[in-house]
Amino acid sequence: MQPRQQTVRIPRWAQGRPGFGQGGWSSAQFAAVIGEPVTIDLRSGVPLEEDLAVLELDGGWELRHGDTVIMAARPRDVEFATVQPVSIADAVVARSGFDLDADSHNAPDCFSCGVRERTMRMHPGPVQGGEPRVASDWTPPSWVGDDDGVVDEAVVWTVMDCAQGFFVGRIPERRSALTVRYAAEVLAPVRVGRTYAVVGGPGHWPDGWDGRKRGAAAVVLAEDGTVVARADSLWVAPRES
């Protein structure tokens, strides 16, 4: 199968950590070019405003910036886990535990979980009771939807990536980590102006760190509790200097 286009370009507004494309959004752009369900390995920071080449290889694909492999993809091989649900009311309460201090945020300009202007302010905080989780209510703004009010699927991948990142990096203690593997799917249209609960938790992964590695899962829940999107990821903490 040949990709339907040969390049991916991540705009500056779609950044996550400063200076790099947000991992979930960038992964979704790569997956959209491939055109089939994939598991994506993130190998390097995603450059902004650069043409990234999509190459099809035996059994998979690569996204490259020059000779640097930014991402690699293969047919999706994950089993999405069940994440203990959170009501929108409880997600609102959990959000109140989010630290809004820009100086303590690893990505204050992330268009999903950032704290500055022109971000969606999807702010996951710890959920009380049940398995360890983070959650936030999320009402997609008009600028992430199409003319029919349907939210771009890449944006849904983004909020789930951020929820998993805050679960991995804040529960039970703070520890910096980067997404190294990601898979996601949107099961039903997500719509502008409706409120959802975005939940991150351990999923089928053992809860806790295995050396520098930790896994996570996420779901987006409609008001009636229906799962409208789900994701699975693996994270790695940087080596200590």
N, C-alpha and C positions, 0 to 999 in steps of 0.2 A: 504494500500500500504506500502511495506517495502522499506526503503531507499536502494539505490544501494550500498552504503558503510556505514560503521558505524562510521567513524571518519572524521574530518576535521583538517588539520594542516596548519597554516599560516606561510610561511617562513619569515625570518627576512627582506628580501629585500622588502616585501609587506607591510611595515609599513606605517602608516599615521602619527598621532601625535607620538612623541618619545616613543618607547617602546611598541607600540600597533599596531595590524593589522589595515590597512586602512579599514574604515567602508564599503564603497561600494564594494571593492574587497572581503572582508570577507563575506559580505552578499551574493555575487554572488556564492562563494564557497558553502555556506550553501544551497542556492537555487538549485544549480546543483545536490547536493546529493538528495534533495527531489524530483526533477524531474518534477515539475509542477509550474505554476505561483503562486507566494506567495507575501504577504506583510510581511515584517520582522520588528519586534520590537527589537531594540538594547538595552540591559539591562545593560551591563557592558563592560569595555574595553576588547578587544580581545587579549588574550595572543599570543605571538609569539613562534614558535617552540615547541608547546605543542599539544598533541593529544586531540582534543575536541570531545566529544561524541555526536552523533546525536540520539535523542530519538523521536519516534513517539508516540503521545498522542491522545486522543479523540479530533478530530477536528483540530489537528495541530501538530507541532513539536517543539522541544527544542534543542539548542546547549549548552552543558554544559562542564565546566571545574571543575571536581570534583562535589561538590554540588552547585556550582555557575552557575546560568543560564546566559549565555552570550547573547544569542539571542532566540527569540521565533518567530515562523512563523505560518501563517494561509493561507488558499486559498486567492489569491489576491482579494482585495475588494476596490481598488481605481479606479477612473476614471482619466486617464491621461489628463492633461490640455494642452491647446495650449499656447506656449510661443512665444511672438512676435519675428519673425526671425531676424537674423543678418547676413549680407553678410560676406564672408571671409575677404574682404577688411576692413570692419568696425570692424571685430573682431581683425584684426591686430592693428588697431588704439586703440581699447579698451585695448589690452594687454599692450600698452605703458604706461597705467596708473597703472600697477601693481607695488607694492613696492617690490623691489628685495633685500631689507635688510634682511639678515638671522636673525638678532636679533629681528625683528618685526614680523617674520613669526611663527605661532603657530606650524608648522610642517615642518621645513626646509629640512628634509630628506624624506618627503613623496614622494614616487616614481612617483606620478602623478604631483603634483603642487609644488614640492620642488624646492630649488634654488641651491642645491649642485650637485656634480657629481653623475651620474647614476640615474637621475630623468628625467621624460619626459618634465618637464618645461612647463606644461599647466598652463598658468598664466592669470586668468580672471581679467580684469579690467573693470571699469564702462563704459557703453555704453552711448553715447550722444544722447539725443532725444528719444521720445517714452516712453513706460512704463519703470520703473526702472529695469535694467538688468545689468548683467556682462557678458563678453564674452572673448574668446581667440581663436585664430587660433590654430590648433593642427595637427601636422603631425606625426602619430604614427611611432616610430622607429622600426627597424627590430626585436629587441629583445622581442617585445610584440606580434609578429605574428607567425603563424605556417609555415610549409614548403610551403604552397600555398600563403603566404602573408596575410592571414586573421587574424585580431586582435582577441585575446582572449576576449570573451564577458565580462569576469570579469573586464578587463581593461577598457572597455567602461562604465560599471557601475561605475568604479572608477572615471573617469574624470567628469562624471555627478554629482557624490557626491561632488567632490571638487568644481565644479562650483556653486552648490547650497550653499555649505558652505561659499564661498566668498560672494555670494549675501546676505545671512543671516547675516554674521558677519561683512560686510564692508559697506553695503548700507542701510541707508544713513550715519551711523556712525559705528565705530568699537565696536563690542560686541562679546565676546567669546561665542560659543555655540557648542553643540554636537548633532550628528544625533541620534534620538531616534526611528524613523520609516522610512522605505525605501522600495520602490518598483520601479522596472525598467524593461524595455524590449528592446531588440535589434531587429529592424525590418528588417534590411538588413545588409549584411556583411560589416564591416569596414575594410579597407585595409591599410597595411603598405605603407608608402611613399606618400599617398594621403593626401591632406590638407582638414580639416574640420573646421567648426565653432562650438564651444561648448558654449552654452548659458544657463545662470541661471537667473530665474526671479520668480515672485510671483505665476504664474500659476493661479489656481482657488482659492488660499488662499488670504485672505485680506492682503494687503501690509502693513506690520508693525508688531510690537510686540504686543502680547496679554499676558501681564505680562511677564513670562519667556519663552513663546512659540512663535514660528514663523514657518510658512510653506514655502515651495519653490518647484519649478519644474525646469526641465532642458531638453534640447534637444541637440542632435548632428545633425548638418546639413551638407549634402554633398555640393559640389561646386555649384550644380544647385539648391540648396535650399531644396532638399528632406530631410525629417526627417528620419534619419536612426536609431535613438534610442531616448528614452524618459524616464523620471523618475519623481518621486514625493516623497517628504520627509517632515518630521516634525522634528524640532530642539528645544532644550531646553537650555537656558542659565544657568550656574551654579548659585546656591544661593550665594548671596553676604555674605561675612564673616563679 
